[in-house]
Amino acid sequence: MPPPNPFAALTTFDENEDGLLNVVIEAPKGSRNKFDFDPERGLFYIGGVLPAGAIFPYDFGYVPATLGEDGDPLDIMVLTDEGSQAFAGCLIATRLLGGIKAQQGKPGEKGERNDRLIGVMHKSREYGKARSLKDIPVEIVEDIEHFFRSYNMAKGIEFKPLGRCGPTEALALIKAGAKKHQAGLKSSK
């Protein structure tokens, strides 16, 4: 009997805090390792390693019970306080700030949408007052865009930012992703 998937029962939104997202971290801030979860074995494994000198600039993870156009849960970068330490599999209650609308694929091909959401740890002392991307330094969003271009380029994939969106449009992306996830559950029964 395979071990239970501890993340399968997670909802998109935190049940204890109104309006906050549940986010499962796959790559902690400062790590070169990208971890992936294997639901059949019930554990995380190293799914990739960034090139020397490259690290995840913020905690990177996914929003449970959602699906994006790429067939994976929606990706999100979570801003946390300097010195805070998350880990692969860590659950962070996150306030949504907005996102980067993006397309990615092999160079020369059309590619597919693969937006990157941006949020802030709910208990953050540094970013606690932030409610949208306008409330954080623009350099943070530029750095995140640069990171994803470089991260994907190392894998032979082109990441092309198409624009940015605020919390309302990002929330609509999440709700659409949750609806797509629910439709997938119903069709697999």
C-alpha positions as CSV (number, residue, x, y, z in Angstrom):
1,M,0.0,0.0,0.0
2,P,1.5,3.4,-1.0
3,P,2.0,6.0,1.7
4,P,-0.7,8.6,1.9
5,N,-0.2,11.9,0.0
6,P,-0.2,14.5,2.8
7,F,-0.9,17.3,0.3
8,A,-3.9,15.7,-1.5
9,A,-6.3,17.0,1.1
10,L,-5.0,20.6,1.1
11,T,-7.4,23.2,-0.2
12,T,-6.4,26.2,-2.3
13,F,-7.3,28.7,0.5
14,D,-6.3,28.5,4.1
15,E,-9.3,27.4,6.1
16,N,-8.2,29.3,9.2
17,E,-7.3,32.7,7.6
18,D,-9.8,34.4,5.3
19,G,-8.4,35.2,1.9
20,L,-5.0,33.6,2.3
21,L,-3.6,30.9,0.1
22,N,-2.1,27.6,1.1
23,V,1.4,27.3,-0.5
24,V,3.6,24.2,-0.5
25,I,7.2,25.1,-0.9
26,E,9.3,23.1,-3.4
27,A,12.5,25.1,-3.4
28,P,13.5,27.1,-0.4
29,K,15.0,30.6,-0.8
30,G,18.8,30.3,-1.3
31,S,18.7,26.7,-2.5
32,R,20.1,25.4,-5.8
33,N,17.9,22.3,-5.5
34,K,14.4,22.2,-7.0
35,F,12.4,19.5,-5.2
36,D,9.4,17.6,-6.6
37,F,6.9,15.6,-4.7
38,D,6.3,12.0,-5.6
39,P,2.7,11.1,-4.4
40,E,3.2,7.4,-4.9
41,R,6.2,7.3,-2.4
42,G,4.9,10.2,-0.3
43,L,8.2,12.1,-0.3
44,F,10.2,14.9,-2.0
45,Y,13.1,14.2,-4.3
46,I,15.6,16.4,-6.0
47,G,14.0,17.1,-9.4
48,G,16.7,19.4,-10.6
49,V,19.8,21.5,-9.6
50,L,20.4,25.1,-10.7
51,P,23.8,25.9,-12.3
52,A,26.7,27.0,-10.1
53,G,26.1,30.5,-8.7
54,A,22.3,30.4,-9.3
55,I,19.9,30.1,-6.4
56,F,16.1,30.5,-5.8
57,P,15.8,34.2,-4.8
58,Y,12.6,33.6,-2.7
59,D,10.7,30.5,-1.6
60,F,9.1,28.9,-4.6
61,G,6.2,26.5,-4.5
62,Y,2.7,25.8,-5.7
63,V,-0.9,26.4,-4.8
64,P,-2.6,23.1,-3.9
65,A,-5.8,22.0,-5.7
66,T,-5.1,24.2,-8.8
67,L,-4.0,23.4,-12.3
68,G,-2.4,25.7,-14.8
69,E,-2.3,25.4,-18.6
70,D,0.9,23.3,-18.3
71,G,-1.0,20.6,-16.3
72,D,0.8,21.4,-13.1
73,P,-0.4,23.2,-10.0
74,L,0.0,27.0,-10.2
75,D,3.5,28.3,-9.4
76,I,4.1,31.0,-6.8
77,M,7.1,32.8,-5.4
78,V,6.7,33.7,-1.8
79,L,8.5,36.7,-0.2
80,T,9.6,35.9,3.3
81,D,11.6,37.8,5.8
82,E,15.4,37.9,5.7
83,G,16.8,35.1,7.7
84,S,13.5,33.0,7.7
85,Q,14.1,29.5,6.7
86,A,11.5,27.4,4.8
87,F,12.0,23.8,3.5
88,A,10.7,21.5,0.9
89,G,7.2,20.5,1.9
90,C,6.7,23.5,4.2
91,L,3.2,25.0,4.2
92,I,3.0,28.8,4.2
93,A,-0.2,30.8,4.6
94,T,0.3,33.4,1.8
95,R,-1.3,36.7,0.9
96,L,-1.5,37.1,-2.9
97,L,0.1,40.3,-4.3
98,G,-0.2,39.7,-8.0
99,G,1.7,37.8,-10.7
100,I,3.8,37.7,-13.9
101,K,1.8,36.6,-16.9
102,A,4.2,34.5,-19.0
103,Q,4.6,32.1,-21.9
104,Q,7.2,29.4,-22.0
105,G,8.4,26.8,-24.4
106,K,11.2,25.6,-26.7
107,P,12.8,28.5,-28.6
108,G,11.0,29.1,-31.9
109,E,7.8,27.4,-30.8
110,K,4.6,29.1,-29.6
111,G,4.8,27.7,-26.1
112,E,2.1,27.7,-23.4
113,R,1.1,30.1,-20.7
114,N,2.9,29.4,-17.4
115,D,2.2,32.4,-15.2
116,R,4.1,32.9,-11.9
117,L,2.2,34.2,-9.0
118,I,3.8,36.4,-6.3
119,G,2.7,36.4,-2.7
120,V,4.0,37.3,0.8
121,M,4.2,35.1,3.9
122,H,1.2,36.1,6.0
123,K,3.3,36.5,9.2
124,S,6.0,38.6,7.5
125,R,7.4,41.5,9.4
126,E,9.2,43.0,6.4
127,Y,6.3,42.7,3.9
128,G,3.3,42.5,6.2
129,K,1.6,45.6,4.9
130,A,2.0,44.7,1.2
131,R,-1.3,44.1,-0.5
132,S,-0.2,44.3,-4.2
133,L,3.0,44.3,-6.3
134,K,2.8,48.1,-6.1
135,D,3.6,47.8,-2.3
136,I,7.0,46.1,-2.9
137,P,10.1,47.5,-4.6
138,V,9.8,47.0,-8.4
139,E,13.3,45.5,-8.4
140,I,11.9,42.4,-6.6
141,V,9.5,41.7,-9.5
142,E,12.3,42.4,-12.1
143,D,14.6,40.0,-10.2
144,I,11.9,37.3,-10.2
145,E,11.4,37.8,-14.0
146,H,15.1,37.6,-14.6
147,F,15.4,34.5,-12.4
148,F,12.7,32.6,-14.4
149,R,14.3,33.6,-17.7
150,S,17.7,32.3,-16.5
151,Y,16.2,29.2,-14.8
152,N,14.3,28.2,-17.9
153,M,17.2,29.1,-20.3
154,A,19.4,26.6,-18.4
155,K,16.8,23.9,-19.4
156,G,16.6,25.0,-23.0
157,I,13.3,26.7,-22.5
158,E,12.4,30.3,-23.2
159,F,10.4,32.1,-20.5
160,K,8.8,35.3,-21.9
161,P,7.1,37.7,-19.5
162,L,3.9,39.1,-21.1
163,G,3.0,41.5,-18.4
164,R,2.1,41.8,-14.7
165,C,-1.2,41.6,-12.9
166,G,-2.4,42.8,-9.5
167,P,-4.1,40.7,-6.8
168,T,-7.6,40.8,-8.4
169,E,-6.5,39.3,-11.7
170,A,-4.1,36.9,-10.0
171,L,-7.0,35.7,-7.8
172,A,-9.0,35.1,-11.0
173,L,-6.1,32.9,-12.3
174,I,-6.2,30.9,-9.0
175,K,-10.0,30.5,-9.2
176,A,-9.7,29.3,-12.8
177,G,-6.9,26.9,-11.7
178,A,-9.0,25.6,-8.9
179,K,-12.0,25.0,-11.2
180,K,-9.7,23.2,-13.7
181,H,-8.4,21.0,-10.9
182,Q,-12.0,20.2,-9.7
183,A,-13.0,19.3,-13.3
184,G,-10.0,17.0,-13.5
185,L,-11.0,15.2,-10.3
186,K,-14.6,14.7,-11.7
187,S,-13.4,13.3,-15.0
188,S,-11.0,10.8,-13.4
189,K,-13.9,9.2,-11.4
